[in-house]
């Protein structure tokens, strides 16, 4: 009887711990999605914008760029690499600042291999980053240039939005061919017309709690997870090793549909 009771107590304690981990990860995901929603709801594209850069007035179309699992290197310090299976988006929003009325923003998920001391992020961790380009930098105003992959390479400020975020993906609702046609879902992480916003975007993040992230980092010897390991979170029927079991127990996947303001 005592053995049976101890087993019950041990099982309850394990379930309680797993529940607490899920709560922590869910709270982090919810806060991060709220921050993203604030940016995306103030984004615009296609508008002709005038901006003074280095004393010269420049007029251009504000673009919106969605990238599906890009292979190009992200210009980050500390040996950062993109998170496996993640997607990216970059855009322009109104800042409300008359001296710098527009801000370039972007979201990407990365693994920081080694901290460089230039920001608040520590090494050997995953982050969902919010990037804001510095308007005074030589290439800071990327919305004044063509909408190309060069966007991902130029930035001066990266701020962690969600710690231990393993993946971010985007699905766009609208019609890529014509705004007048019947909208549908684009699930491959891209939105082709850079001069026009979709009707909205479904953002999905996968987040770990801090304790599970530390355990996995120790097992992996502070190396990034493979795409198969991250995919294992969604494959409960497949055999799991130590890392995959921890991922399934500690990871929370949360989605939010964010409509764009029609400006």
N, C-alpha and C positions, 0 to 999 in steps of 0.2 A: 504493500500500500504506500509506504514512504517513497519507494522508488518511483511508483506511478505518479505521486504528487510532485516530486522533484522534476520529473520529465515534463509535467504539465506547466510548472512554474517556468522551467527553462524555455519551453516553446513559447509561452506567453511573453517572456522577456525579449526573445528574438523577434517576435512579431511586433512588439512595441517599438523596438529599435528600428526595424525596417519602416514602420509607420512614421516615426520621427524623421527619418532620412527623407522619405517622400515629401513630407510637409515642408522641410527646409528647401528642397529642390523646387517644389511647386511655387513657393513664395518668391524665390529668386527669378523663376521663369515669368511669373505674373508681373513683377516689377519691371523686368526688362521689356516685356511686350507693351507695357504702358508707355515706356520711354519711346519705343519705336513708333507707337501709334501717334504720339504727339508730333514727331517729325513727318511721318508719312501723310498725316492729315493736313499738313501745311506745305506739302510739296507741290510744285507746279512744273509744267513742261510745255514747250512750244511758244511761250510768251516771248516777245522781243524785249530784251532787257538792255538798258544802258548802264554802263558802269565805268567809272574813271579809274584807270590803272596806270601808275607811273606818269600821271599828268596827261594821259591821252584817253579821250572818251572812246569806249568800245561798245558796239551794239551787236548782240548775237542772240540766238535762240537758246533758251534754257533746255538742256536735254535730260532725259531719264534713261539710265542704263541698267539692265538686268543681265547678270552673267551666271551661267550654269557651270559650276565646278571648274573654274578657269585653271589652266595650267601655268599661267604666267606668275612670276614671283611677286609677292606683295612686299612693298618697300617698308619693312618693319625692322626695327633694331632687335637685338637679342636672339637672332636666329629663328624668327617666327616662320612657321609654315601653315598653309591653309588646312583647316580641319577636313578630314576625308568626307566626301559626300555633301559638303556644304555648298551653298550658293551665295551670291552677293548682289547687292543693288547699290546704286549711287544716284544722287539727285540733287535738286536745288530747292531751297525753301526760303521764304521771306523771314528776315531776321528782326525786323522792326527797328533796326539801327540805321539812321539816316546816313551815317558816315560809311557804313558797309551794309547796304540794304539786303543783300543776298548772301546766303551761306551754302556752301557745298557740303553735303553729308553723304555718308555711306555706312553700310553695315556688312561686316564679314566676321567669320568665326575662324580663330587661329589657335595653334598650339605654340606657346612661347617656350622654345627649347632652353634658352639661357637669358636671364634678365640682364639688361644693360645699364640699369640704374637711372635711365632717363624718364621713367614713369613709375606709376604705382604698382605695376604688374610684377609678380615674382616669376621665376623660371619654372619650367617643367609643369606648366598648367595650361588648361584650355580657357579661352575667353571669347565671348561675343563682344566685338569691338564696335564702337561708334567712332567714325573718323570725321573730323572737321578740318577742312583745309584753311590755312592761314592766308587771309586775303592780301597780306603784304609780301608774301613769299613770291619768288620768281614764277613758280608754276602753281601758285595757290588757287587761282581762279580757274579751275578746270572747266567750269561751265561756259567760259568764254572761248573755249577751244572746241574742236570737233568731238562728238561723242564716240570715243574709241576706247580700246583697252588701256590706253595710256592713263586713263582716269585712275586706275587701281594703283599706279606707281607713284603718284604725287600726293603727299599729305604731310602735315606737320604735327597734327594732334591726334592721338588715339586714346580713347577713354574706354575702360572696361565697363560694359553694361550688365553682363551676366558672367559671374565667375563659374568655372567648371561647366561651360556650355560646350557640348561635344559637336553639335550640328545645328545649322539653321537652314531651312529650305523655304522657298516661296512659290506659291501658285497664284497666277494672275487671272482675274475675271474681267473679260472684255472681248473685243474683237480686234485682232491685230491688223486685219485687212482694212476695215472701215469702222469708224465710230457709229455709223448709222446701221450697221448690220447687227444681227442677233448676237448677243454676247455669249461666250462659252469659256471654259476653263483652259488655261495653258499651264500644264503641270511640269514642264521640263525646266523650269527655273529661268526662262528667258522671256523678255517682252521686246518684240522686234522694233516697233516704231519708237525711236528715242525722242521724237518731238511730240509725243502724245502719251498721257497717262492712261493706264487701264481704269476700270471702274473701281477696282479694289484689289487687295492682295491678301491671301491667306498665309500668314507667317506661322511656321512650326519650329519650335526649339526643343532640343533634348538636353537636359541639364542633370548633373550629378550633385549630390550633397557633398560637403567638404570632406567629411571623414572617409567616404568611399573613394573620393578622388585621391586622397593621400595613400590609401591602401593600394590602389591600382598603380599609382606612380612608383611605389616601392617594388611591386611585383614586376613591373615593366622596366625597372631600372631607369626611371624618368624618361622613357621614350614615348613617342606619340603612339596612339592606338592605330591599328590598321582599319581599313574600311570594313573588312569582314567582322572585326571585333565590335565596331560600332553598330553594324547591321544586326549583330546577334541580339541586341536589345529587343528587336521586333520579331525574333524568331524563337518563340518559346518552345517549339517542338523540337528544335535542333539540340544535339548534345552540347553541353557547356563545360568549359574548363574553369579554373579559378577566377580569371579575369572576367570572363563572360557572365559567370554567376553573380559577381559583384555588380557588374553593369546592369543586369536585369533587376537586381534588388534595389539599387540606389538611384537608377535613372528615372526621370519623369519627362514625358513628352507632352507638350502643351501647344495648342493652336489658337490663333485668334484671327478673325477676318477684320481687316482694316479698310474701310472705304476711303477713297481719295476725294478731297474737296474738288468740285468741278469749277475751276477758275477761268 
